């Protein structure tokens, strides 16, 4: 199983577990997260890129993978992703580099899946 496929399967499984225990506040937070990334004054595509940069700066590998998958679905090019990574690196500093490495690996996997 690919790294991206494994990530998506685990995320789905863990979200289902969370929701079996979730109270109103947790459910509302999850809903707010979902609604935040829908089209509004900014299109979903832009919001996903913002989420990707923020996730890189915050150094959350799960969030980075999630937003990379969504950015891929939204049709971003490698050049656009690279510019977003550049913003994350300049804002977050050298501590972002390990996450940058893993993000490029995930991006390449998404591009490889595209060709299948």
ROSE-4610 file (N, C-alpha, C; in Angstrom, 1 decimal, always signed):
// ROSE-4610
residu = [X/X/X/X/X/X/X/X/X/X/X/X/X/X/X/X/X/X/X/X/X/X/X/X/X/X/X/X/X/X/X/X/X/X/X/X/X/X/X/X/X/X/X/X/X/X/X/X/X/X/X/X/X/X/X/X/X/X/X/X/X/X/X/X/X/X/X/X/X/X/X/X/X/X/X/X/X/X/X/X/X/X/X/X/X/X/X/X/X/X/X/X/X/X/X/X/X/X/X/X/X/X/X/X/X/X/X/X/X/X/X/X/X/X/X/X/X/X/X/X/X/X/X/X/X/X/X/X/X/X/X/X/X/X/X/X/X/X/X/X/X/X/X/X/X/X/X/X/X/X/X/X/X/X/X/X/X/X/X/X/X/X/X/X/X/X/X/X/X/X/X/X/X/X/X/X/X/X/X/X/X/X/X/X/X/X/X/X/X/X/X/X/X/X/X/X/X/X/X/X/X/X/X/X/X/X/X/X/X/X/X/X/X/X/X/X/X/X/X/X/X/X/X/X/X/X/X/X/X/X/X/X/X/X/X/X/X/X/X/X/X/X/X/X/X/X/X/X/X/X/X/X/X/X/X/X/X/X/X/X/X/X/X/X/X/X/X/X/X/X/X/X/X/X/X/X/X/X/X/X/X/X/X/X/X/X/X/X/X/X/X/X/X/X/X/X/X/X/X/X/X/X/X/X/X/X/X/X/X/X/X/X/X/X/X/X/X/X/X/X/X/X/X/X/X/X/X/X/X/X/X/X/X/X/X/X/X/X/X/X/X/X/X/X/X/X/X/X]
num = [1/1/1/2/2/2/3/3/3/4/4/4/5/5/5/6/6/6/7/7/7/8/8/8/9/9/9/10/10/10/11/11/11/12/12/12/13/13/13/14/14/14/15/15/15/16/16/16/17/17/17/18/18/18/19/19/19/20/20/20/21/21/21/22/22/22/23/23/23/24/24/24/25/25/25/26/26/26/27/27/27/28/28/28/29/29/29/30/30/30/31/31/31/32/32/32/33/33/33/34/34/34/35/35/35/36/36/36/37/37/37/38/38/38/39/39/39/40/40/40/41/41/41/42/42/42/43/43/43/44/44/44/45/45/45/46/46/46/47/47/47/48/48/48/49/49/49/50/50/50/51/51/51/52/52/52/53/53/53/54/54/54/55/55/55/56/56/56/57/57/57/58/58/58/59/59/59/60/60/60/61/61/61/62/62/62/63/63/63/64/64/64/65/65/65/66/66/66/67/67/67/68/68/68/69/69/69/70/70/70/71/71/71/72/72/72/73/73/73/74/74/74/75/75/75/76/76/76/77/77/77/78/78/78/79/79/79/80/80/80/81/81/81/82/82/82/83/83/83/84/84/84/85/85/85/86/86/86/87/87/87/88/88/88/89/89/89/90/90/90/91/91/91/92/92/92/93/93/93/94/94/94/95/95/95/96/96/96/97/97/97/98/98/98/99/99/99/100/100/100/101/101/101/102/102/102/103/103/103/104/104/104/105/105/105/106/106/106/107/107/107/108/108/108/109/109/109/110/110/110/111/111/111/112/112/112/113/113/113/114/114/114/115/115/115/116/116/116]
x = [+0.9/+0.0/+0.9/+0.6/+1.3/+1.2/+2.2/+2.1/+0.9/+0.5/-0.7/-2.0/-2.0/-3.2/-3.3/-2.1/-2.1/-2.6/-2.1/-2.5/-4.0/-4.5/-6.0/-6.8/-6.4/-7.1/-7.1/-5.9/-5.8/-6.6/-6.5/-7.3/-8.8/-9.3/-10.7/-11.0/-10.2/-10.5/-10.5/-9.5/-9.4/-10.5/-10.9/-12.0/-13.3/-13.5/-14.6/-14.6/-13.5/-13.3/-13.7/-13.1/-13.3/-14.8/-15.5/-16.9/-17.8/-17.3/-18.1/-18.1/-17.1/-17.0/-17.3/-17.4/-17.4/-18.7/-18.4/-19.5/-19.8/-20.7/-21.1/-20.0/-19.1/-18.0/-17.0/-16.7/-15.8/-16.5/-17.8/-18.5/-18.5/-18.8/-18.8/-17.5/-16.4/-15.0/-14.8/-15.1/-14.8/-15.7/-16.9/-17.8/-17.2/-16.7/-16.1/-14.9/-14.1/-12.9/-13.4/-14.4/-14.9/-15.4/-16.2/-16.8/-15.8/-14.7/-13.7/-13.1/-13.0/-12.3/-13.3/-14.5/-15.4/-15.3/-15.8/-15.7/-16.4/-15.8/-16.4/-15.8/-15.5/-14.8/-13.5/-12.9/-11.7/-12.2/-11.7/-12.1/-11.4/-12.0/-11.5/-10.0/-9.7/-8.3/-7.3/-7.6/-6.8/-6.7/-7.8/-7.8/-7.0/-7.0/-6.2/-4.7/-4.3/-2.9/-2.5/-3.4/-3.2/-3.0/-3.9/-3.8/-2.5/-2.1/-0.8/+0.4/+0.4/+1.5/+1.5/+0.3/+0.1/+0.6/+0.2/+0.6/+2.1/+2.7/+4.2/+4.8/+4.4/+5.0/+4.7/+3.5/+3.2/+3.8/+4.4/+5.1/+4.2/+3.0/+2.1/+2.1/+2.8/+2.9/+1.6/+0.7/-0.6/-1.4/-1.3/-2.0/-1.4/-0.1/+0.6/+0.1/+0.1/-0.4/-1.8/-2.7/-4.1/-4.2/-3.5/-3.7/-3.0/-1.9/-1.3/-2.3/-3.0/-4.0/-5.1/-5.5/-6.6/-6.0/-4.8/-4.2/-4.1/-3.7/-3.6/-5.0/-6.0/-7.4/-7.8/-7.3/-7.7/-6.8/-5.9/-5.2/-3.9/-3.4/-2.1/-1.0/-0.1/+1.0/+2.2/+3.2/+4.4/+5.0/+5.0/+5.6/+4.8/+3.5/+2.7/+3.0/+3.0/+3.3/+4.7/+5.7/+7.0/+7.0/+6.3/+6.2/+5.6/+4.6/+3.9/+4.9/+5.7/+6.7/+7.8/+8.1/+9.1/+8.6/+7.3/+6.7/+6.8/+6.4/+6.4/+7.8/+8.8/+10.2/+10.7/+10.4/+10.8/+10.2/+8.9/+8.2/+8.6/+8.7/+9.0/+10.4/+11.3/+12.7/+13.2/+14.5/+15.1/+14.5/+13.8/+13.1/+12.0/+11.6/+10.6/+11.2/+12.5/+13.2/+12.8/+12.8/+12.4/+11.0/+10.1/+8.7/+8.6/+9.5/+9.6/+10.0/+11.0/+11.4/+10.3/+9.5/+8.4/+7.3/+7.1/+6.0/+6.3/+7.6/+7.9/+7.8/+8.1/+7.9/+6.5/+5.6/+4.1/+3.6/+4.1/+3.7/+4.0/+5.3/+5.7/+4.8/+4.5/+3.6/+2.2/+1.7/+0.4/+0.6/+1.7/+1.9/+2.0/+2.7/+2.9/+1.5/+0.6/-0.7/-1.5/-1.3/-2.0/-1.7/-0.5/-0.1/-0.6/-1.2/-1.6/-2.9]
y = [-1.2/+0.0/+1.2/+2.2/+3.4/+4.3/+5.1/+6.0/+6.9/+7.4/+8.2/+7.4/+6.2/+5.4/+4.9/+4.6/+4.2/+5.4/+6.6/+7.8/+8.0/+7.9/+8.1/+7.1/+5.8/+4.7/+4.9/+5.3/+5.4/+6.7/+7.7/+8.9/+8.7/+7.9/+7.6/+6.7/+5.7/+4.8/+5.6/+6.4/+7.2/+8.2/+8.9/+9.8/+9.1/+7.9/+7.1/+6.8/+6.5/+6.2/+7.5/+8.6/+9.9/+10.2/+10.0/+10.3/+9.4/+8.2/+7.4/+7.9/+8.7/+9.3/+10.8/+11.4/+12.9/+13.4/+14.5/+15.3/+16.4/+17.3/+18.4/+19.3/+19.6/+20.5/+19.9/+18.6/+18.0/+18.0/+17.6/+17.5/+18.9/+19.9/+21.3/+21.7/+21.4/+21.7/+21.0/+19.7/+19.0/+19.6/+20.0/+20.6/+22.0/+22.8/+24.1/+23.9/+22.9/+22.6/+22.3/+21.5/+21.1/+22.4/+23.2/+24.3/+25.4/+25.5/+26.5/+26.4/+25.1/+24.9/+24.8/+25.3/+25.4/+26.8/+26.9/+28.1/+29.2/+30.4/+31.6/+32.8/+33.8/+35.0/+34.5/+33.5/+32.8/+31.4/+31.0/+29.7/+28.6/+27.4/+26.2/+26.0/+26.2/+25.9/+26.8/+28.1/+29.0/+28.6/+28.3/+27.9/+26.6/+25.7/+24.5/+24.8/+25.7/+26.2/+26.9/+27.7/+28.4/+27.4/+26.4/+25.3/+24.5/+24.3/+23.6/+24.4/+25.7/+26.5/+26.6/+26.8/+26.8/+25.5/+24.4/+23.1/+22.9/+23.4/+23.2/+24.1/+25.3/+26.1/+25.6/+24.9/+24.3/+22.9/+22.4/+21.1/+20.0/+19.9/+18.8/+18.0/+16.8/+16.0/+15.4/+15.1/+14.6/+15.7/+16.9/+18.0/+18.3/+18.3/+18.5/+17.5/+16.2/+15.2/+15.4/+15.7/+16.0/+17.1/+18.2/+19.4/+19.1/+18.3/+18.0/+17.2/+16.2/+15.5/+16.4/+17.3/+18.2/+19.2/+19.6/+20.5/+19.8/+18.5/+17.7/+17.6/+17.3/+17.2/+18.6/+19.7/+21.0/+21.4/+20.5/+20.7/+21.6/+21.8/+22.6/+21.9/+22.7/+22.2/+22.1/+21.4/+21.2/+22.6/+23.4/+24.8/+25.6/+25.5/+26.2/+25.7/+24.4/+23.8/+24.2/+24.2/+24.6/+26.1/+26.9/+28.3/+28.4/+27.6/+27.6/+27.0/+26.0/+25.5/+26.5/+27.3/+28.4/+29.4/+29.7/+30.6/+30.0/+28.7/+28.0/+28.0/+27.8/+27.7/+29.0/+30.1/+31.4/+31.8/+31.5/+31.9/+31.0/+29.7/+28.7/+28.5/+28.8/+28.6/+27.2/+27.0/+25.7/+24.5/+24.7/+23.6/+23.0/+23.7/+23.1/+22.1/+22.1/+21.3/+19.8/+19.2/+17.8/+17.5/+18.5/+18.4/+18.6/+19.5/+19.8/+18.5/+17.8/+16.5/+15.6/+15.4/+14.4/+14.9/+16.2/+16.7/+16.5/+16.7/+16.4/+14.9/+14.1/+12.7/+12.3/+12.9/+12.7/+13.3/+14.4/+15.1/+14.2/+13.7/+12.8/+11.6/+11.0/+9.9/+10.2/+11.4/+11.8/+11.9/+12.5/+12.6/+11.2/+10.3/+9.0/+8.3/+8.4/+7.8/+8.4/+9.6/+10.3/+9.5/+9.0/+8.4/+6.9/+6.4/+5.0/+4.8]
z = [+0.0/+0.0/+0.0/-0.8/-0.9/+0.4/+0.6/+1.8/+1.8/+0.7/+0.6/+0.9/+0.3/+0.5/+2.0/+2.5/+4.0/+4.8/+4.5/+5.3/+5.2/+4.0/+3.8/+4.5/+4.5/+5.2/+6.7/+7.2/+8.6/+9.1/+8.3/+8.7/+8.7/+7.7/+7.7/+8.9/+9.2/+10.4/+11.7/+11.8/+13.1/+13.3/+12.1/+12.2/+12.6/+12.1/+12.5/+14.0/+14.5/+16.0/+16.8/+16.3/+17.0/+17.0/+15.9/+15.8/+16.7/+17.0/+17.9/+19.3/+19.6/+21.0/+21.0/+19.9/+19.8/+20.5/+21.2/+21.8/+20.8/+21.2/+20.4/+20.0/+20.9/+20.6/+19.6/+19.7/+18.7/+17.4/+17.3/+16.0/+15.4/+16.2/+15.7/+15.1/+15.8/+15.3/+14.0/+13.9/+12.7/+11.5/+11.8/+10.8/+10.4/+11.4/+11.1/+10.2/+10.4/+9.6/+8.2/+8.0/+6.7/+6.0/+6.7/+6.0/+5.7/+6.4/+6.2/+4.8/+4.3/+3.1/+1.9/+2.0/+0.9/+0.2/-1.0/-1.8/-1.0/-1.0/-0.3/-1.1/-0.3/-0.9/-1.6/-1.0/-1.6/-2.1/-3.2/-3.7/-2.9/-2.9/-2.2/-2.6/-3.8/-4.3/-3.5/-3.4/-2.6/-1.2/-0.6/+0.8/+1.1/+0.2/+0.4/+0.3/-0.5/-0.6/+0.7/+1.2/+2.5/+3.6/+3.6/+4.6/+4.5/+3.3/+3.1/+3.7/+3.4/+3.9/+5.4/+6.0/+7.4/+8.1/+7.4/+8.0/+7.9/+6.9/+6.8/+7.9/+8.1/+9.1/+10.5/+10.7/+12.0/+12.2/+11.1/+11.0/+11.4/+10.8/+11.0/+9.8/+9.8/+8.6/+8.1/+9.1/+8.7/+7.9/+8.4/+7.8/+6.4/+6.3/+5.1/+4.0/+4.4/+3.5/+3.1/+4.0/+3.7/+2.7/+3.0/+2.0/+0.7/+0.7/-0.6/-1.4/-0.8/-1.5/-2.1/-1.3/-1.7/-2.8/-2.7/-3.7/-5.0/-4.9/-6.1/-6.8/-6.0/-6.5/-7.2/-6.6/-7.2/-8.4/-8.8/-10.0/-9.9/-8.8/-8.7/-9.4/-10.0/-10.7/-9.7/-10.1/-9.2/-9.0/-10.0/-9.9/-8.8/-8.8/-7.8/-6.4/-6.3/-5.0/-4.5/-5.4/-5.0/-4.5/-5.2/-4.7/-3.3/-3.1/-1.8/-0.7/-1.1/-0.2/+0.1/-0.8/-0.6/+0.4/+0.3/+1.3/+2.7/+2.8/+4.1/+4.7/+3.8/+4.2/+4.7/+4.0/+4.5/+5.8/+5.9/+7.1/+8.3/+8.1/+9.1/+9.4/+8.5/+8.7/+8.4/+8.7/+8.4/+9.1/+10.2/+10.9/+10.0/+9.0/+8.0/+7.1/+6.9/+5.9/+5.9/+7.1/+7.1/+6.6/+6.9/+6.4/+4.9/+4.5/+3.0/+2.3/+2.8/+2.2/+2.1/+3.2/+3.2/+2.3/+2.2/+1.4/-0.1/-0.5/-1.9/-2.2/-1.3/-1.5/-1.7/-0.9/-1.0/-2.3/-2.7/-3.9/-5.1/-5.1/-6.2/-6.3/-5.1/-5.1/-5.7/-5.4/-6.0/-7.5/-8.0/-9.4/-10.1/-9.4/-9.9/-10.1/-9.1/-9.1/-10.2/-10.6/-11.7/-13.0/-13.1/-14.4/-14.5/-13.4/-13.4/-14.1]
